[in-house]
Amino acid sequence: MSKRHSISISFTPEQAQFLTSLVVRGEYQSVSEVVRSALRPFQRRYTVLEAEMERARREIRAGADDLDRGDTVNGHDFFQEWDAELDELEAAGRMRTA
């Protein structure tokens, strides 16, 4: 088992009662176990969010670099192409559901 670190946290009376009730019912062996169990999905979501934010930062940096080099596209052309792609995706979606 990995080493544990104690951290003092405060709960509302309702939260404390809920946590304690899970232990009393035998669903968990301790309040710490309940909290660790609840924390795991949050950690996973947070990790995914951090990765997405880093990906977005890289994309923004790449776009800024493109602008600095003068590598740009005509806005009108871009939105025409984008609309065409969206139309294709929408049509493909209709075909799957039909």
Order of alpha helices (4+ residues) and beta strands (2+ residues): alpha-alpha-alpha
